[in-house]
Amino acid sequence: MTIKTRIDPITVEIIRNGLNAAADEMGVNLARSAYTPIIYEIKDYSVALFDADPAKIGQRIDGLEIHATAAIPAVIAATRAELGVLTVPAESCQSVAEAMVAAGVRGILNFAPAVLRLPPTVQVVSVDLTVQLEQLAFLVQWNGGEG
């Protein structure tokens, strides 16, 4: 049984902007975490960005060039990245994760709204922002607005 829910365009835009802000904040927090030994000893926390949107290829964010997803094998091999963060739509997350793993990634932080099926040698931690937002809304309601 499929349940279809219609969401108005304003709500979609608010959610999209919120998720973009969350992604930006994740980068800031990851930079801060570079002071922890596990990240600090690696001496870097970001080595590459990938996107399927041709308009974004070649742009730079915080000094990192955005590469085409077809470049995943070459870029991961060149950087020797072992960890990846997946923030793609559900319909493409499995194929992108498989490309990352085939290129040598051994751990994935998955923000995509889907369950990944990868070899047991690959560690996956999934984050469901919807569940986190529901939990936060519950806590705010339960607390009754008291600080």
C-alpha positions in Angstrom: 0.0 0.0 0.0 1.4 3.4 -1.0 0.4 6.5 0.9 0.8 9.7 -1.1 1.2 12.9 0.9 1.1 16.3 -0.8 3.6 18.8 0.6 3.3 22.4 -0.4 6.3 24.0 -2.2 6.9 26.4 0.7 7.4 23.6 3.1 9.7 21.8 0.7 11.8 24.9 0.4 12.0 25.4 4.1 13.0 21.8 4.6 15.6 22.0 1.8 17.1 25.1 3.3 17.2 23.6 6.7 19.0 20.5 5.4 21.5 22.6 3.5 22.2 24.6 6.7 22.6 21.3 8.6 25.1 20.1 6.0 27.1 23.3 6.4 27.0 23.0 10.1 28.2 19.4 9.9 31.3 20.7 8.0 32.0 23.3 10.8 31.6 20.6 13.5 33.8 18.2 11.6 36.5 21.0 11.5 36.1 21.5 15.2 36.5 17.8 15.8 39.9 17.9 14.1 41.2 18.6 17.6 40.3 15.0 18.6 43.2 12.5 18.3 41.5 10.3 15.7 41.0 13.2 13.3 44.0 15.2 14.3 46.5 12.4 13.6 45.1 12.0 10.1 46.0 15.7 9.6 43.0 16.4 7.5 39.2 15.9 7.6 38.0 16.6 4.0 39.8 15.6 0.9 37.1 15.7 -1.9 33.6 16.6 -2.8 31.4 14.9 -5.5 28.2 15.9 -7.2 26.1 14.7 -10.1 24.9 18.2 -11.0 27.1 19.4 -14.0 26.5 23.0 -12.9 28.4 22.3 -9.6 31.4 20.5 -11.1 34.6 22.5 -10.9 33.3 24.9 -8.2 35.2 25.1 -4.9 33.8 25.0 -1.4 36.3 25.8 1.4 39.1 25.2 -1.0 37.9 21.8 -2.2 36.9 21.3 -5.8 33.6 19.6 -6.6 34.3 16.6 -8.8 31.9 14.6 -11.0 30.7 11.3 -9.4 32.4 9.5 -12.3 35.7 10.7 -10.7 35.1 8.9 -7.4 37.5 6.0 -8.2 40.4 8.2 -9.3 40.0 10.8 -6.6 39.6 8.3 -3.7 42.7 6.4 -5.0 44.7 9.6 -5.2 43.7 10.9 -1.7 43.6 7.4 -0.1 40.4 8.4 1.7 39.0 5.7 3.9 35.9 7.5 5.2 33.0 9.0 3.3 29.9 11.0 4.1 26.9 10.2 1.9 24.3 13.0 1.4 22.5 12.0 -1.7 18.9 11.2 -2.7 17.6 7.7 -1.8 17.5 6.6 -5.4 21.2 7.1 -6.0 22.7 6.3 -2.5 23.3 2.5 -3.1 25.3 3.1 -6.4 27.3 6.0 -4.9 28.1 4.0 -1.8 29.2 1.0 -3.9 31.5 3.3 -6.0 33.0 4.7 -2.8 33.6 1.2 -1.4 35.0 -0.1 -4.7 37.5 2.8 -4.6 38.7 1.9 -1.1 36.3 3.7 1.3 36.0 1.5 4.5 33.5 3.6 6.5 30.4 5.6 5.5 28.4 8.1 7.5 25.1 7.8 5.7 22.6 10.7 5.7 20.7 9.3 2.7 17.2 8.1 3.5 17.9 4.5 2.7 19.4 1.3 4.1 22.8 0.5 2.4 23.6 -3.1 1.5 27.4 -3.2 1.6 30.0 -5.9 2.4 30.4 -6.6 6.2 34.0 -5.2 6.0 32.5 -1.7 5.4 31.3 0.1 8.5 28.1 2.2 8.0 26.6 4.6 10.5 23.2 6.0 9.4 21.8 9.3 10.5 18.1 9.9 10.0 17.5 13.7 10.3 13.7 13.1 10.3 13.9 11.0 13.4 16.2 13.5 15.1 13.9 16.4 14.2 10.9 14.4 15.6 12.8 13.7 18.7 13.7 17.4 19.1 10.0 18.5 18.5 8.9 15.9 21.1 11.4 17.2 23.7 10.3 20.8 23.1 6.6 19.9 23.4 7.3 17.7 26.5 9.2 20.5 28.2 6.3 22.8 27.6 8.6 25.6 26.5 10.4 25.9 29.8 14.1 26.6 29.6 
